[in-house]
Amino acid sequence: MLTATQKKTAQAIVNIFETGSVLGDYGNVTLLPGDTGHLTFGRSQVTLGSGNLHNLLRQYCDNPGARFGAPLHQYLSRLQSRDLSLDHDQYLHNLLQASADDVVMRETQDVFFDHRFWQSAERIAGQIGITTPLGVAVIYDSVVHGSVVRMRDRTNEQAGTLAALGEQLWIEAYVRTRRAWLAGNRLDLRPTVYRMDAFQRLIDQGYWGLELPLVVRGLEMSRVTLEATPAGCFDGPQPGSRTLAVQTPLIRGLDVRLVQLGLSALRTNIKADGIYGNTSARCIREYQAAHGLPATGIADLSLIAQLVACGTNFSG
């Protein structure tokens, strides 16, 4: 049984592999050419094609405290039918990204991914006889990345069982076996050998207990970084607490994101990244001009309220 910190550290390693972030990118929205999963979202990347994007968002929308539950609820039937036109629905992409600012979404993802991936990893590790935190992390990575059972069986055939080798030698053999498999696989999988290289480095350094602090692929894992607010998420300022204009440094925050989401609901071509730059100012000027307002590019409190309402009360 891993401690809470060891579990979080193991998950952080895989977060780094998946999204380049210690805590994971809860608002990550990607669409890779040729990816059979199509639209992909979240800390551990659920997909439209698998149906898991619908399952995750259904759980989120069922929570009465979900800040973005109402607009996302309108997409559930299309998500359930795996409507591939959603791959290119910019408002949905922005809505998904904005939803990561909601702690309810982050907690929903944690529970969802724990159920789908972590619990499976614990079960498989237990069946094999793995008890070390690093060993469980290796298995968890394969559950998330795929083909864990095939790699387990291939390691047993080529190197021997855990009972014969002992845990540390078996895990090292598993990492070598999986690296060779990845290197000889599809073109999109071959570059992911870095995952096994990172685990081999931890093995070489003897970090079987995942003792903190650790550095994986140049990123620090410590008690501070594991408890931080996830990168790319905003807890404030709340809309209406300030006007928005291009400044140096650029204004960032939840209020900016919600204004951008409102513009996106009106089919403005804008990414809701929470940064008020020249594109945001231009879109505000265009909105102001279209509504008979002085085209200043500055969002005052009244305009902010209008746009926030557009973004969170979207009706198709």
Backbone bond lengths (Angstrom), bond angles and torsions (degrees), N, CA, C in turn:
res aa  C-N    CA-C-N  psi(-1)  N-CA   C-N-CA  omega(-1)  CA-C   N-CA-C  phi
1 M - - - 1.463 - - 1.525 109.26 -
2 L 1.318 116.66 120.29 1.460 120.70 178.75 1.520 110.04 -78.21
3 T 1.325 116.45 150.45 1.452 119.92 170.93 1.525 109.15 -72.04
4 A 1.332 115.89 167.02 1.466 120.17 179.11 1.527 110.83 -59.95
5 T 1.326 117.27 -38.33 1.464 120.57 -179.67 1.516 110.97 -70.16
6 Q 1.330 117.48 -41.29 1.463 119.89 178.07 1.526 111.22 -63.62
7 K 1.324 116.89 -40.21 1.461 120.58 176.83 1.524 110.44 -62.01
8 K 1.312 116.95 -45.83 1.469 120.31 -179.66 1.522 110.96 -64.26
9 T 1.334 116.75 -35.76 1.461 120.51 178.43 1.520 110.77 -67.59
10 A 1.331 116.76 -44.38 1.462 120.38 177.68 1.529 110.51 -59.85
11 Q 1.322 116.74 -43.14 1.459 120.16 178.87 1.523 111.34 -67.37
12 A 1.334 116.50 -34.26 1.459 120.26 179.32 1.520 111.16 -64.84
13 I 1.319 117.52 -37.24 1.467 120.61 177.81 1.527 109.76 -58.93
14 V 1.320 116.01 -46.40 1.463 119.88 -179.45 1.529 110.90 -70.88
15 N 1.333 117.03 -33.36 1.474 119.32 173.80 1.521 110.45 -57.71
16 I 1.327 116.43 -43.19 1.469 120.91 179.35 1.523 110.02 -60.60
17 F 1.340 116.57 -43.61 1.457 119.89 178.56 1.525 111.78 -62.83
18 E 1.328 115.94 -41.31 1.462 120.69 -172.83 1.522 113.02 -79.08
19 T 1.332 117.14 -42.05 1.469 119.82 -171.78 1.523 114.20 -131.57
20 G 1.341 118.06 1.35 1.461 119.86 179.98 1.506 113.52 71.95
21 S 1.338 117.57 21.81 1.458 122.38 -177.47 1.522 109.34 -135.85
22 V 1.333 116.57 139.90 1.457 121.10 -178.53 1.521 111.27 -60.83
23 L 1.316 117.05 -45.35 1.462 120.73 -177.36 1.528 112.73 -90.86
24 G 1.305 116.54 -4.20 1.453 119.86 -176.90 1.515 111.15 87.70
25 D 1.297 116.13 154.36 1.462 122.08 -180.00 1.523 108.30 -100.03
26 Y 1.333 115.32 93.84 1.464 120.54 -176.02 1.527 111.76 -64.95
27 G 1.319 117.59 -24.10 1.454 120.81 -179.21 1.516 113.15 -102.36
28 N 1.313 117.41 14.41 1.457 121.32 -176.47 1.526 111.12 -64.67
29 V 1.321 116.71 122.42 1.458 122.78 176.55 1.522 107.21 -124.62
30 T 1.323 116.76 118.57 1.458 120.24 -177.90 1.521 110.42 -133.49
31 L 1.318 114.21 156.41 1.458 122.32 175.57 1.517 106.68 -146.60
32 L 1.324 116.08 102.26 1.458 121.41 -176.18 1.528 109.59 -95.50
33 P 1.331 117.93 134.64 1.465 120.68 178.10 1.528 111.21 -56.49
34 G 1.321 115.75 128.58 1.456 120.45 177.22 1.514 115.53 82.48
35 D 1.333 117.93 -2.91 1.469 120.92 -179.04 1.530 109.14 -73.29
36 T 1.337 116.49 120.91 1.464 120.46 -178.81 1.521 112.55 -67.61
37 G 1.338 117.61 -16.19 1.458 120.46 176.93 1.509 113.10 -77.64
38 H 1.351 115.79 -19.21 1.465 122.14 -178.08 1.536 110.65 61.64
39 L 1.312 118.37 -138.30 1.463 122.23 -175.10 1.526 110.24 -56.75
40 T 1.332 115.64 129.60 1.469 121.76 -174.40 1.519 109.33 -126.32
41 F 1.339 115.90 140.29 1.466 119.72 -174.20 1.516 111.03 -146.09
42 G 1.340 114.20 144.68 1.450 121.20 164.02 1.507 116.50 101.25
43 R 1.326 113.33 178.91 1.458 122.78 -174.15 1.526 112.54 -58.35
44 S 1.314 116.60 -41.49 1.455 120.45 179.03 1.520 111.73 -118.96
45 Q 1.311 116.28 21.52 1.454 123.67 164.65 1.532 114.42 61.19
46 V 1.338 115.48 76.91 1.462 120.82 170.17 1.522 108.54 -84.87
47 T 1.329 116.42 152.21 1.456 119.70 -172.68 1.519 112.81 -122.00
48 L 1.326 113.51 153.57 1.463 121.07 174.05 1.526 109.97 -63.37
49 G 1.328 116.61 -44.05 1.456 121.28 -174.52 1.519 113.78 -63.80
50 S 1.325 117.61 -32.96 1.468 120.98 -179.10 1.525 112.57 -81.06
51 G 1.323 117.07 -17.45 1.459 121.36 -174.01 1.515 113.10 89.96
52 N 1.330 117.25 -8.30 1.461 119.59 -177.31 1.526 113.26 -74.63
53 L 1.327 117.97 -23.20 1.463 119.41 174.14 1.522 109.06 -63.93
54 H 1.318 116.92 -43.10 1.469 120.36 175.86 1.522 110.63 -61.87
55 N 1.320 117.43 -44.72 1.461 120.44 -176.97 1.525 111.83 -62.47
56 L 1.326 116.49 -42.51 1.466 120.59 178.70 1.524 110.82 -63.69
57 L 1.329 116.31 -48.03 1.466 119.60 -176.29 1.530 111.59 -70.02
58 R 1.309 117.61 -29.25 1.462 119.94 174.49 1.524 110.15 -63.44
59 Q 1.314 117.15 -43.66 1.465 119.96 177.76 1.524 110.98 -62.23
60 Y 1.333 115.89 -41.66 1.468 119.68 179.60 1.526 110.63 -64.40
61 C 1.317 117.34 -48.26 1.465 121.13 -177.56 1.521 112.27 -64.42
62 D 1.315 117.45 -26.72 1.468 120.80 179.29 1.525 112.55 -73.35
63 N 1.323 117.42 -11.98 1.466 121.01 178.71 1.527 108.51 -85.72
64 P 1.331 118.76 120.24 1.471 120.24 -177.27 1.524 113.46 -63.68
65 G 1.326 117.97 -15.11 1.454 120.57 178.71 1.508 114.21 -92.26
66 A 1.332 117.85 5.05 1.458 121.65 -177.45 1.528 110.51 -70.77
67 R 1.316 116.68 115.49 1.465 120.97 -175.73 1.523 112.13 -63.19
68 F 1.330 117.17 -34.79 1.465 120.86 -176.43 1.530 111.08 -109.06
69 G 1.321 116.00 21.06 1.455 120.42 -177.51 1.516 113.46 -62.29
70 A 1.334 117.44 -42.33 1.473 120.09 -175.73 1.526 112.57 -63.22
71 P 1.339 119.54 -52.88 1.471 117.73 179.92 1.528 113.08 -66.95
72 L 1.321 118.33 -33.75 1.465 119.77 179.00 1.523 111.16 -70.75
73 H 1.328 116.71 -32.51 1.467 120.20 -179.78 1.514 111.40 -57.67
74 Q 1.319 117.22 -32.85 1.459 120.83 -178.48 1.523 112.74 -68.31
75 Y 1.314 116.88 -15.29 1.460 120.75 179.44 1.530 112.63 -95.70
76 L 1.323 118.41 -8.63 1.457 119.81 -169.18 1.523 113.39 -60.69
77 S 1.323 117.69 -41.49 1.463 118.82 -178.00 1.530 110.67 -65.76
78 R 1.320 117.03 -38.60 1.462 119.95 178.38 1.526 110.82 -69.84
79 L 1.310 116.96 -35.55 1.463 120.25 176.43 1.524 110.61 -66.76
80 Q 1.330 116.18 -40.85 1.459 120.17 -179.61 1.527 111.36 -63.86
81 S 1.333 116.76 -37.04 1.470 120.89 178.78 1.527 112.05 -83.30
82 R 1.323 116.15 0.98 1.472 122.64 178.58 1.524 111.34 57.08
83 D 1.314 113.83 51.29 1.463 122.48 178.98 1.528 108.61 -69.42
84 L 1.326 116.59 107.62 1.461 120.72 -173.29 1.527 112.77 -72.04
85 S 1.333 117.52 -11.61 1.466 118.76 175.28 1.527 110.90 -65.75
86 L 1.334 117.34 -17.93 1.466 121.13 177.82 1.518 112.06 -67.93
87 D 1.322 116.65 -17.19 1.467 119.86 174.79 1.524 111.44 -54.84
88 H 1.323 115.79 -27.88 1.464 120.06 -173.38 1.522 112.85 -120.57
89 D 1.321 116.66 22.32 1.468 121.38 177.31 1.529 108.56 -90.12
90 Q 1.332 115.77 98.98 1.461 120.20 -173.29 1.520 112.46 -63.66
91 Y 1.316 117.48 -36.18 1.466 118.46 178.46 1.524 110.77 -63.68
92 L 1.320 117.42 -44.01 1.465 119.83 177.71 1.525 110.49 -59.77
93 H 1.315 117.35 -43.26 1.473 120.10 178.84 1.526 110.38 -59.46
94 N 1.316 116.50 -45.49 1.466 120.25 179.10 1.522 111.49 -65.72
95 L 1.319 116.85 -37.87 1.460 121.38 179.43 1.528 110.55 -64.75
96 L 1.309 116.36 -42.46 1.460 120.23 177.21 1.525 110.72 -61.72
97 Q 1.329 116.05 -44.92 1.462 119.32 -179.96 1.520 110.84 -63.06
98 A 1.325 117.05 -42.62 1.468 120.93 179.91 1.517 111.76 -66.27
99 S 1.331 117.37 -32.67 1.463 120.09 -176.63 1.521 112.39 -62.82
100 A 1.326 117.42 -22.65 1.465 120.37 179.22 1.522 112.24 -68.34
101 D 1.334 118.01 -16.93 1.462 120.58 174.56 1.527 111.51 -70.62
102 D 1.322 116.31 -18.54 1.461 122.29 -178.55 1.527 108.97 -85.84
103 V 1.326 117.07 120.44 1.463 120.37 -179.77 1.528 111.07 -59.56
104 V 1.328 117.59 -27.06 1.463 120.35 177.43 1.531 110.26 -63.93
105 M 1.327 117.65 -39.99 1.458 120.64 176.65 1.522 111.16 -65.52
106 R 1.328 116.81 -42.88 1.466 118.85 -179.16 1.527 110.35 -63.85
107 E 1.317 116.63 -41.73 1.470 119.47 178.73 1.530 111.28 -68.54
108 T 1.330 117.02 -35.59 1.463 120.10 177.37 1.518 110.15 -63.57
109 Q 1.333 116.34 -43.14 1.462 119.19 177.35 1.520 111.30 -62.40
110 D 1.329 117.31 -42.39 1.466 120.32 179.91 1.526 111.06 -58.71
111 V 1.332 116.08 -46.73 1.463 120.33 -179.85 1.530 110.55 -65.49
112 F 1.323 116.12 -44.00 1.470 121.42 -177.95 1.521 111.08 -61.84
113 F 1.343 116.25 -47.53 1.458 119.73 -177.04 1.528 111.48 -73.52
114 D 1.322 116.84 -31.41 1.462 118.97 173.92 1.529 110.37 -60.89
115 H 1.325 115.26 -45.01 1.463 119.69 -178.16 1.520 110.89 -66.17
116 R 1.312 117.77 -43.52 1.464 121.53 -174.86 1.524 112.68 -78.13
117 F 1.322 117.42 -38.94 1.459 119.92 -169.76 1.529 113.61 -114.51
118 W 1.343 117.12 -52.47 1.459 118.89 -173.56 1.524 111.60 -65.70
119 Q 1.314 117.73 -45.66 1.455 119.69 -179.24 1.528 111.51 -64.13
120 S 1.328 116.78 -35.85 1.460 119.88 175.53 1.523 110.83 -64.34
121 A 1.335 115.84 -41.83 1.464 119.86 179.15 1.522 111.23 -63.31
122 E 1.333 116.80 -42.70 1.458 120.00 178.32 1.536 111.16 -61.66
123 R 1.322 115.91 -41.36 1.464 119.86 -179.03 1.528 110.67 -65.37
124 I 1.316 116.95 -46.33 1.471 120.40 -178.83 1.520 110.40 -66.61
125 A 1.340 116.98 -42.45 1.461 120.20 177.94 1.525 110.51 -59.96
126 G 1.318 116.50 -41.38 1.459 120.27 179.13 1.514 112.14 -64.43
127 Q 1.346 116.77 -39.36 1.458 120.55 179.10 1.522 111.45 -64.74
128 I 1.342 115.81 -36.87 1.466 120.09 179.64 1.520 110.77 -74.48
129 G 1.339 116.16 -32.71 1.459 121.39 -176.79 1.516 113.81 106.45
130 I 1.334 116.26 19.35 1.463 121.84 -178.75 1.524 109.58 -83.21
131 T 1.321 116.84 132.12 1.464 121.36 -179.53 1.521 113.04 -126.26
132 T 1.330 119.31 -18.34 1.467 120.39 -176.72 1.527 110.03 -76.54
133 P 1.344 117.73 145.26 1.462 119.87 177.06 1.523 113.26 -57.43
134 L 1.335 118.39 -40.39 1.459 120.06 179.08 1.528 110.44 -65.20
135 G 1.327 117.35 -40.07 1.456 120.56 177.88 1.514 111.96 -62.00
136 V 1.326 116.85 -43.42 1.463 120.43 177.87 1.528 110.06 -64.04
137 A 1.330 117.92 -38.42 1.462 121.21 178.14 1.527 111.27 -61.41
138 V 1.333 117.19 -39.88 1.466 121.13 178.19 1.520 110.46 -61.88
139 I 1.326 116.38 -44.34 1.468 119.98 179.33 1.529 110.63 -67.92
140 Y 1.328 117.44 -41.05 1.467 120.95 178.11 1.524 110.93 -58.65
141 D 1.322 116.73 -43.03 1.465 120.45 178.35 1.525 110.78 -58.67
142 S 1.332 117.15 -41.42 1.460 120.00 -179.11 1.526 112.06 -71.48
143 V 1.334 117.44 -31.12 1.460 119.98 175.62 1.527 109.66 -65.05
144 V 1.330 116.46 -43.35 1.467 120.95 179.23 1.524 110.80 -69.14
145 H 1.327 116.45 -43.93 1.467 122.10 -173.49 1.521 112.44 -83.43
146 G 1.339 117.23 -27.42 1.454 121.16 175.37 1.526 114.65 114.53
147 S 1.351 114.98 155.11 1.470 124.41 171.91 1.519 114.12 70.90
148 V 1.321 118.21 31.84 1.462 120.54 -178.45 1.528 111.59 -65.70
149 V 1.330 118.70 -40.53 1.457 120.72 -178.09 1.521 110.47 -67.87
150 R 1.327 116.62 -41.99 1.466 120.15 177.94 1.524 110.98 -60.83
151 M 1.324 117.20 -42.01 1.464 120.78 -179.40 1.532 111.18 -69.89
152 R 1.320 116.90 -35.80 1.462 119.84 176.02 1.522 110.52 -60.90
153 D 1.345 115.80 -47.99 1.457 120.07 -177.69 1.526 111.13 -66.91
154 R 1.319 116.90 -39.68 1.465 119.75 -179.66 1.523 110.92 -66.07
155 T 1.340 116.70 -38.65 1.466 119.97 177.42 1.521 110.78 -63.98
156 N 1.324 116.90 -43.27 1.465 120.70 178.07 1.524 111.57 -60.56
157 E 1.344 116.29 -39.68 1.463 120.56 -178.83 1.524 112.24 -71.94
158 Q 1.332 117.12 -41.13 1.456 121.02 -172.12 1.523 113.88 -88.53
159 A 1.351 116.59 -30.67 1.466 119.30 -174.66 1.521 113.61 -118.67
160 G 1.317 116.91 -26.56 1.461 120.77 -176.21 1.508 110.58 119.20
161 T 1.313 116.16 167.03 1.457 121.50 -178.33 1.524 111.00 -81.17
162 L 1.324 115.05 165.93 1.464 119.70 177.13 1.520 110.44 -63.22
163 A 1.325 116.80 -37.53 1.464 119.97 179.57 1.527 111.18 -61.42
164 A 1.324 117.11 -34.03 1.460 120.91 -179.26 1.527 112.42 -80.43
165 L 1.349 116.56 -36.76 1.464 120.74 -172.76 1.521 113.56 -94.96
166 G 1.319 117.67 -28.91 1.453 121.46 -166.89 1.523 108.81 91.79
167 E 1.324 116.30 155.49 1.467 119.26 -171.29 1.518 113.81 -62.50
168 Q 1.314 118.40 -48.28 1.457 119.76 -173.89 1.519 112.06 -63.55
169 L 1.334 118.20 -44.29 1.459 120.78 178.45 1.526 110.98 -66.35
170 W 1.354 117.22 -36.01 1.459 119.14 179.41 1.518 111.18 -67.54
171 I 1.319 117.97 -42.38 1.465 121.03 178.36 1.525 110.22 -62.54
172 E 1.315 117.24 -42.37 1.463 119.68 178.41 1.527 110.67 -62.83
173 A 1.329 117.04 -40.10 1.464 120.49 176.95 1.525 110.82 -65.57
174 Y 1.320 116.64 -39.19 1.468 121.11 178.14 1.530 110.07 -61.31
175 V 1.324 117.23 -44.80 1.468 121.11 -179.48 1.531 110.13 -62.80
176 R 1.323 118.10 -41.70 1.472 120.78 177.63 1.529 110.52 -64.41
177 T 1.332 115.88 -43.04 1.466 120.57 -178.84 1.525 110.68 -63.42
178 R 1.320 116.20 -44.58 1.465 119.36 -179.07 1.526 111.17 -68.58
179 R 1.308 117.22 -36.85 1.469 119.42 178.42 1.522 110.51 -61.83
180 A 1.321 116.70 -44.81 1.468 120.31 179.44 1.525 110.79 -62.90
181 W 1.335 116.12 -38.85 1.468 120.27 178.72 1.521 111.20 -65.24
182 L 1.320 117.26 -45.04 1.467 120.90 178.98 1.526 110.64 -62.96
183 A 1.317 116.82 -42.76 1.469 121.00 -176.85 1.524 112.22 -63.62
184 G 1.339 116.97 -27.21 1.456 120.19 -179.25 1.506 113.94 -103.67
185 N 1.327 117.27 15.01 1.460 121.24 -174.44 1.522 111.15 -98.85
186 R 1.346 115.64 -159.28 1.460 121.44 -179.72 1.523 110.94 -57.68
187 L 1.332 114.82 156.91 1.465 119.76 -177.28 1.520 112.28 -58.21
188 D 1.349 117.58 -34.27 1.460 119.65 -178.50 1.522 112.29 -75.45
189 L 1.342 117.69 -19.99 1.456 120.44 179.50 1.529 113.01 -90.60
190 R 1.295 117.44 -26.83 1.463 120.05 -174.41 1.528 113.78 -56.88
191 P 1.348 118.93 -41.83 1.469 117.75 179.99 1.530 113.64 -66.01
192 T 1.342 117.69 -15.46 1.463 119.69 -175.85 1.529 112.94 -80.75
193 V 1.325 116.92 8.23 1.469 118.98 172.74 1.524 111.24 -59.40
194 Y 1.339 116.95 -18.66 1.466 119.66 178.81 1.526 111.30 -58.10
195 R 1.325 117.17 -27.42 1.461 120.13 179.65 1.531 110.15 -63.05
196 M 1.340 115.34 -45.15 1.460 119.38 179.58 1.533 111.07 -71.14
197 D 1.324 116.68 -33.79 1.467 119.31 176.73 1.524 110.83 -63.04
198 A 1.329 116.53 -38.68 1.463 120.26 178.57 1.524 110.70 -66.14
199 F 1.330 116.72 -41.77 1.467 119.39 177.69 1.527 111.15 -66.17
200 Q 1.340 116.75 -38.73 1.459 118.90 178.97 1.521 111.20 -62.10
201 R 1.317 116.10 -37.09 1.465 119.46 178.02 1.534 110.77 -64.23
202 L 1.320 117.10 -41.87 1.468 120.28 177.20 1.531 110.97 -64.01
203 I 1.335 116.20 -38.65 1.463 120.20 176.70 1.524 110.34 -63.19
204 D 1.329 115.89 -46.87 1.468 120.43 -178.73 1.524 111.71 -59.81
205 Q 1.341 115.69 -32.86 1.462 120.36 -178.75 1.525 112.45 -87.73
206 G 1.341 116.58 -3.51 1.450 120.43 175.15 1.514 115.84 75.99
207 Y 1.350 117.52 26.16 1.468 120.61 -177.09 1.529 111.41 -87.21
208 W 1.313 117.04 55.54 1.462 120.95 -177.28 1.525 111.98 -68.69
209 G 1.320 117.11 -26.09 1.459 120.43 178.54 1.516 113.39 -93.77
210 L 1.352 118.06 3.92 1.467 123.45 -177.89 1.533 110.95 52.08
211 E 1.309 115.47 45.66 1.456 120.66 -179.97 1.527 110.72 -65.51
212 L 1.302 115.94 134.99 1.466 121.29 179.23 1.523 110.44 -89.61
213 P 1.345 116.46 151.73 1.464 128.06 -1.82 1.527 111.71 -80.84
214 L 1.325 114.99 154.79 1.459 122.74 175.56 1.521 108.77 -127.28
215 V 1.313 115.96 154.87 1.460 121.56 172.16 1.521 107.56 -123.96
216 V 1.320 116.98 122.76 1.460 122.82 178.49 1.519 108.24 -126.93
217 R 1.302 116.13 122.53 1.466 122.61 -177.83 1.520 111.89 51.06
218 G 1.327 115.08 40.36 1.456 121.33 175.66 1.505 115.49 81.08
219 L 1.334 118.24 2.66 1.459 121.47 -178.34 1.525 110.09 -109.51
220 E 1.327 115.13 134.90 1.461 121.71 -178.22 1.516 111.67 -81.72
221 M 1.319 115.08 132.66 1.461 121.38 169.33 1.522 107.86 -115.07
222 S 1.318 115.37 116.32 1.463 122.40 179.73 1.514 107.24 -144.84
223 R 1.313 116.94 174.61 1.465 119.29 178.27 1.526 110.92 -61.61
224 V 1.326 117.23 -31.69 1.468 120.88 178.70 1.523 110.53 -68.85
225 T 1.336 117.45 -50.51 1.462 119.61 -176.12 1.526 111.80 -69.62
226 L 1.333 117.38 -29.86 1.458 119.71 -179.73 1.524 112.77 -74.33
227 E 1.338 116.73 -18.50 1.464 120.40 -179.76 1.524 112.58 -105.85
228 A 1.312 117.83 3.79 1.467 121.56 -176.56 1.534 111.17 -74.87
229 T 1.342 116.17 166.29 1.467 120.42 170.93 1.521 108.04 -69.74
230 P 1.327 119.24 132.87 1.459 120.51 -177.69 1.522 112.31 -56.90
231 A 1.311 115.52 142.72 1.466 121.19 179.11 1.524 109.69 -57.89
232 G 1.325 115.46 139.52 1.455 120.66 177.49 1.512 115.02 84.24
233 C 1.340 117.62 -1.40 1.459 121.16 178.66 1.526 109.98 -104.17
234 F 1.321 115.85 142.71 1.464 121.71 -179.02 1.527 109.96 -118.36
235 D 1.324 116.08 132.63 1.461 121.65 175.13 1.529 111.86 -99.86
236 G 1.305 118.48 -4.99 1.450 124.02 -178.64 1.514 109.00 176.60
237 P 1.324 118.78 -175.26 1.475 127.23 -7.34 1.531 111.65 -68.84
238 Q 1.328 114.41 158.27 1.454 119.73 178.15 1.530 110.10 -72.75
239 P 1.332 118.61 147.98 1.468 121.30 178.22 1.523 111.57 -56.92
240 G 1.326 116.01 138.17 1.451 121.43 178.53 1.513 114.16 92.18
241 S 1.328 117.31 0.67 1.467 119.90 179.17 1.529 112.18 -90.33
242 R 1.346 117.19 -7.04 1.466 121.16 179.04 1.519 108.67 -166.16
243 T 1.313 116.80 158.37 1.459 121.03 170.72 1.521 108.50 -80.83
244 L 1.323 115.98 161.53 1.458 121.36 -177.57 1.519 110.31 -119.82
245 A 1.307 116.46 126.98 1.458 122.51 178.89 1.520 108.25 -153.23
246 V 1.322 116.25 161.88 1.459 120.50 177.35 1.520 109.18 -70.18
247 Q 1.304 115.99 123.54 1.465 122.28 -179.89 1.518 109.18 -136.58
248 T 1.318 115.85 173.12 1.463 121.88 172.86 1.517 108.60 -122.05
249 P 1.332 120.45 119.82 1.472 125.40 -5.27 1.516 111.94 -69.33
250 L 1.322 116.45 163.16 1.459 121.13 -177.62 1.525 111.30 -62.64
251 I 1.334 115.27 141.87 1.459 121.18 176.69 1.522 109.38 -71.17
252 R 1.323 115.52 135.92 1.466 121.98 177.89 1.520 108.57 -131.59
253 G 1.333 116.77 154.15 1.459 118.30 173.07 1.512 114.08 150.85
254 L 1.325 113.48 177.91 1.454 121.64 -179.18 1.520 111.30 -61.62
255 D 1.331 117.58 -40.17 1.460 119.73 -178.80 1.530 111.28 -62.88
256 V 1.333 116.15 -39.89 1.464 119.55 177.53 1.522 110.22 -62.48
257 R 1.323 115.50 -46.66 1.466 119.52 -178.88 1.530 111.03 -57.94
258 L 1.328 117.91 -43.46 1.457 120.43 -176.97 1.526 112.21 -70.34
259 V 1.317 117.26 -32.75 1.466 119.96 173.34 1.529 109.99 -65.47
260 Q 1.324 116.70 -44.21 1.465 120.23 177.56 1.525 111.13 -62.45
261 L 1.333 116.82 -38.18 1.457 120.59 178.10 1.523 110.49 -63.57
262 G 1.334 116.81 -39.16 1.455 120.64 176.73 1.520 112.21 -62.83
263 L 1.322 116.66 -42.79 1.463 120.22 176.19 1.522 110.59 -62.39
264 S 1.333 116.48 -39.66 1.459 120.59 179.51 1.520 111.42 -64.64
265 A 1.326 117.45 -36.62 1.462 121.08 177.85 1.522 111.46 -62.68
266 L 1.324 115.85 -25.61 1.466 121.50 177.43 1.524 111.59 -89.74
267 R 1.355 115.37 12.16 1.454 124.33 177.25 1.531 112.44 68.97
268 T 1.313 115.86 28.41 1.456 120.71 170.44 1.524 107.89 -78.03
269 N 1.309 116.97 138.58 1.463 121.59 -179.57 1.528 109.36 -81.03
270 I 1.324 115.24 90.54 1.460 120.53 -177.61 1.521 108.43 -147.47
271 K 1.317 115.97 146.64 1.458 121.52 176.50 1.521 108.77 -99.13
272 A 1.331 116.69 130.14 1.469 121.10 -177.67 1.519 110.00 -84.74
273 D 1.329 115.70 74.26 1.468 120.69 -177.83 1.523 112.92 -94.61
274 G 1.351 116.78 -3.24 1.457 119.99 178.74 1.508 114.62 78.59
275 I 1.329 117.85 13.34 1.469 122.41 -179.21 1.524 108.27 -118.10
276 Y 1.341 116.62 123.19 1.468 120.35 -177.21 1.528 109.03 -91.17
277 G 1.340 114.67 91.06 1.450 120.96 179.48 1.513 111.62 -110.14
278 N 1.314 116.06 -160.85 1.468 120.71 -175.87 1.528 112.35 -65.34
279 T 1.331 117.37 -34.23 1.466 119.35 178.33 1.521 110.57 -64.71
280 S 1.323 116.59 -43.45 1.468 119.46 177.83 1.518 111.15 -61.81
281 A 1.326 116.51 -43.79 1.468 120.09 179.66 1.526 110.89 -62.94
282 R 1.334 116.98 -41.03 1.466 119.77 178.57 1.526 111.05 -62.83
283 C 1.332 116.70 -43.60 1.467 119.98 179.49 1.528 111.43 -64.45
284 I 1.317 116.49 -36.49 1.471 119.91 176.82 1.523 109.90 -66.12
285 R 1.334 117.55 -42.64 1.481 120.09 178.34 1.532 110.51 -59.78
286 E 1.330 116.28 -42.43 1.469 119.92 -179.91 1.520 110.65 -64.77
287 Y 1.323 116.97 -40.43 1.470 120.61 177.77 1.526 110.21 -64.47
288 Q 1.325 116.19 -44.16 1.463 120.31 -179.49 1.534 110.96 -62.05
289 A 1.334 116.16 -44.55 1.463 119.51 -179.04 1.532 110.78 -64.07
290 A 1.336 116.97 -39.40 1.466 120.81 -178.69 1.518 112.16 -69.18
291 H 1.335 118.10 -18.78 1.468 121.99 -177.61 1.524 112.19 -113.58
292 G 1.335 115.91 19.60 1.452 119.92 174.86 1.510 114.73 69.09
293 L 1.321 117.59 27.10 1.461 122.64 179.42 1.522 110.14 -107.04
294 P 1.311 118.10 155.20 1.465 119.85 175.63 1.533 110.18 -57.77
295 A 1.327 116.63 125.90 1.464 121.63 -174.79 1.528 109.99 -83.35
296 T 1.323 116.12 77.02 1.469 121.78 -175.88 1.531 112.81 -94.61
297 G 1.316 116.87 -22.37 1.467 119.64 -174.09 1.520 112.72 79.02
298 I 1.331 116.37 4.83 1.467 122.27 178.63 1.528 108.34 -106.17
299 A 1.301 116.60 127.56 1.467 120.62 179.05 1.520 108.84 -93.19
300 D 1.348 116.17 110.89 1.460 118.97 176.49 1.525 109.36 -84.67
301 L 1.315 116.83 179.63 1.460 120.23 -172.80 1.519 112.27 -63.56
302 S 1.327 117.42 -36.20 1.454 120.90 179.88 1.526 111.05 -66.13
303 L 1.330 116.17 -44.81 1.460 120.54 -179.62 1.533 110.82 -67.18
304 I 1.312 115.74 -38.75 1.465 119.69 177.27 1.525 110.05 -58.97
305 A 1.327 117.19 -44.91 1.465 120.90 -179.45 1.529 111.06 -61.19
306 Q 1.344 116.19 -42.09 1.465 119.77 179.31 1.527 111.84 -61.19
307 L 1.320 115.81 -47.09 1.466 120.28 -175.47 1.520 112.33 -71.62
308 V 1.308 116.56 -36.88 1.476 119.44 177.62 1.523 109.15 -62.69
309 A 1.333 116.88 -40.28 1.464 120.74 178.55 1.533 110.39 -64.02
310 C 1.327 117.20 -38.46 1.473 120.65 177.77 1.528 110.95 -61.97
311 G 1.331 115.60 -42.57 1.451 119.57 -174.81 1.511 114.41 -71.39
312 T 1.313 116.75 -33.50 1.474 119.41 -175.05 1.519 113.24 -100.02
313 N 1.350 117.08 -5.70 1.467 121.10 177.47 1.527 110.63 -117.82
314 F 1.317 115.35 31.34 1.455 121.79 -177.32 1.528 110.82 -60.44
315 S 1.336 116.77 137.62 1.469 119.85 -177.17 1.520 111.51 -130.79
316 G 1.305 117.00 40.49 1.459 119.14 172.88 1.491 114.55 104.49
